[in-house]
Amino acid sequence: SKLPRGYSKMILGDYAKLSVDYSIPIALNDYEPTPLFYFMRVNMVPFVDIARNKPVGAPAYNMFSYGTSLSLRGHYFRIGAELEIGARLSRYWDPVTMRWACKWDIVTSSSL
């Protein structure tokens, strides 16, 4: 994504971003509670995003965010592809209100 996690709908001008992510496997056990679900692993991904934006005709400002996501990878409803479903909590600096704010997101990915 172009914007630091937590931010949305910003006009970008002269823009640069640095992101650091580190995936940590929490559980590696395979688990099949029913024939419809087969869970493979739980991952936690802490992150830090730093960006600088200089819109045309406006002063430059910095954007910061940090947080973590927790996701469960597996096969759901007997679909052949691996799916990953989880949640992300982002804490970000809002340059308009000059305060820290939080945002929850649902994260998904697939191995198609």
C-alpha positions in Angstrom: 0.0 0.0 0.0 1.2 3.5 -0.7 0.1 5.2 2.6 1.3 4.1 6.0 -1.1 1.6 7.6 -4.0 3.4 9.3 -4.1 6.3 6.9 -6.7 6.7 4.1 -7.6 9.1 1.4 -4.7 11.6 1.3 -3.5 13.6 -1.6 0.1 12.7 -2.3 2.7 15.0 -3.9 6.4 14.6 -3.3 6.2 11.4 -1.3 8.6 8.9 0.3 7.8 5.9 2.6 9.8 3.5 4.7 8.2 0.3 6.1 9.5 -2.4 8.4 7.6 -5.6 9.0 8.7 -8.8 10.8 6.5 -12.0 10.6 6.6 -14.1 13.7 5.0 -17.6 13.6 3.0 -18.0 16.8 1.7 -21.6 16.3 2.9 -24.0 13.6 0.6 -26.9 14.5 -1.8 -28.2 11.9 -5.3 -28.5 13.4 -8.5 -29.8 11.8 -11.6 -29.1 14.0 -14.0 -30.2 11.3 -13.7 -31.5 7.7 -14.6 -28.0 6.5 -11.6 -26.2 8.2 -7.9 -27.0 8.3 -5.8 -24.5 10.1 -2.0 -24.4 9.5 -0.4 -21.5 11.3 -1.0 -18.4 13.3 1.2 -15.4 12.4 1.8 -12.1 14.2 3.4 -9.3 12.1 4.5 -6.2 14.0 5.2 -3.2 11.7 6.4 0.4 11.7 5.7 2.9 8.8 7.3 6.3 8.3 6.4 8.6 5.4 6.9 12.2 4.3 4.5 14.0 2.1 4.8 17.4 0.3 1.6 18.3 -1.5 1.7 20.9 -4.2 1.4 24.4 -2.7 1.3 23.1 0.9 3.9 22.5 3.6 5.5 19.1 4.0 4.5 16.9 6.9 5.4 13.5 8.3 3.2 10.4 8.8 4.0 7.7 11.4 2.2 4.5 12.1 2.9 1.3 14.0 1.0 -1.8 15.1 0.5 -5.5 14.6 -1.6 -7.9 12.7 -2.6 -11.4 13.8 -3.8 -13.9 11.2 -4.8 -17.5 10.8 -3.6 -19.4 7.6 -5.4 -22.5 6.5 -7.9 -24.1 4.1 -11.5 -22.9 4.6 -14.7 -24.7 3.4 -12.6 -27.3 1.4 -11.3 -24.6 -1.0 -8.0 -25.8 -2.5 -6.0 -22.5 -2.1 -4.5 -21.4 1.2 -6.3 -18.4 2.7 -5.2 -16.1 5.4 -7.7 -14.2 7.5 -6.9 -11.9 10.4 -7.1 -8.4 12.0 -4.7 -5.5 12.1 -4.5 -2.7 14.7 -2.7 0.4 13.5 -1.9 3.4 15.7 -1.1 6.4 13.6 -0.3 10.1 14.0 -3.1 12.3 12.5 -1.5 15.5 11.1 -4.9 17.3 11.1 -5.9 16.7 14.7 -2.2 16.5 15.9 -3.1 13.4 18.0 -2.5 9.6 17.8 -5.5 7.6 16.5 -6.2 3.9 16.2 -7.8 1.9 13.4 -8.8 -1.8 13.1 -8.7 -3.5 9.7 -9.6 -7.0 8.5 -6.7 -8.5 6.5 -6.9 -11.3 4.0 -4.6 -12.9 1.5 -4.6 -16.0 -0.7 -2.1 -18.2 -2.5 -3.9 -18.3 -5.8 
